[in-house]
Amino acid sequence: MPSVLPSRVRHSSVIMASRERLETGRSGTWNPATLTSREILPAGCFIRVDASARLAPILERVVDLSRRQEDCDSYGGRALQPRVVTQLIDVLAQLDDVIQTEPAVSMTGEGGLVLAWENEGYLLELSIDPAPPSRSEITVYFEDASGTEWEGPAADCHALDKWLWQASAAI
Amino acid sequence: MLIQTFADDLRIPDDTFVYRRVDWDRIGGRRSCPPGEVARLSGNAFQDYDEEKARELGYPGPCMSVALGVALLARGHTPRQAIEKYQGYGLARVSVAALRRLRRHNGSPCPQGVMAAPTEAEPWHGVVFDYEPGKRKGAVCTAICRVAQWEIPLING
């Protein structure tokens, strides 16, 4: 397994509700994910933790999954594909600012991964498919309690940050 | 080829079930389930074989393996037969009626077809297929999950 944790260190910051919100990103600038809608951030105060603490359980899970053999799901499922793990690390590095809780990490039949976040209002699944060598192999499925539904390549999902923030909230 | 074309078999009654084996790693693993509780099903448990795998198995396109309740019953078996050789697996069930009348979260119809595809090892084997071309979308897998229940649940503990 390659080194999987980002080398940067995140500083803890406090996020306040409403006009007192303050989110300091790695560069010290406003994080647009926190400004897209008042409804995104719950009214309340909580502490952001270091990214490595949040990502470690995900990577532990992936290490477990990497030990599965071919046809271990009784339907001919493939073993975890190494390229998928590389892509997962890239995805986590890009999205860790908006991941609030650990996802459920599952295997697909093709040796890919699905990361799923679900709470009372939202469901978001991020699928990493080993087949095509392009960014379109990462797909998003999102639904919310209003009946909104979206599915497509992650590259086309302009609301991904917002939806991931919503779906990964510990409601 | 085992099956030339997909066709919903109306001899499989609406009021019967299909059964799908589920292992922990298809639904987030034990760490996603509190100790002592029943695991939650997820759409990922109801994925199709992809095009390549489906053709390797002798199917004309993506589809999902299931055990047909009507075929199990005809052979004097209970649904448990579908996981007899698979220790540590759970078994989900979905009614044939629910599959044929399936709707996505946004209300749009996404009916599924059911047909028998017996094998030497599993004479009760069947497949569920989506009428849309290509592998079943995540939205439809989630729609199936919404109408599925545990027949033999996975419990963390």
Chai-1 contact restraints between the chains, C-beta under 6 A:
chainA,res_idxA,chainB,res_idxB,connection_type,confidence,min_distance_angstrom,max_distance_angstrom,comment,restraint_id
A,D73,B,D23,contact,1.0,0.0,6.0,A-B,restraint_1
A,S74,B,R21,contact,1.0,0.0,6.0,A-B,restraint_2
A,S74,B,Y86,contact,1.0,0.0,6.0,A-B,restraint_3
A,Y75,B,S65,contact,1.0,0.0,6.0,A-B,restraint_4
A,A104,B,G28,contact,1.0,0.0,6.0,A-B,restraint_5
A,A104,B,S32,contact,1.0,0.0,6.0,A-B,restraint_6
A,S106,B,R26,contact,1.0,0.0,6.0,A-B,restraint_7
A,S106,B,G28,contact,1.0,0.0,6.0,A-B,restraint_8
A,S106,B,N44,contact,1.0,0.0,6.0,A-B,restraint_9
A,M107,B,D25,contact,1.0,0.0,6.0,A-B,restraint_10
A,G109,B,Q47,contact,1.0,0.0,6.0,A-B,restraint_11
A,E110,B,D50,contact,1.0,0.0,6.0,A-B,restraint_12
A,V114,B,N44,contact,1.0,0.0,6.0,A-B,restraint_13
A,E125,B,G138,contact,1.0,0.0,6.0,A-B,restraint_14
A,Y141,B,G138,contact,1.0,0.0,6.0,A-B,restraint_15
A,Y141,B,A139,contact,1.0,0.0,6.0,A-B,restraint_16
A,E143,B,H105,contact,1.0,0.0,6.0,A-B,restraint_17
A,G147,B,N106,contact,1.0,0.0,6.0,A-B,restraint_18
A,E149,B,H105,contact,1.0,0.0,6.0,A-B,restraint_19
A,E149,B,N106,contact,1.0,0.0,6.0,A-B,restraint_20
A,E149,B,A139,contact,1.0,0.0,6.0,A-B,restraint_21
A,E151,B,K137,contact,1.0,0.0,6.0,A-B,restraint_22
A,E151,B,G138,contact,1.0,0.0,6.0,A-B,restraint_23
A,E151,B,A139,contact,1.0,0.0,6.0,A-B,restraint_24
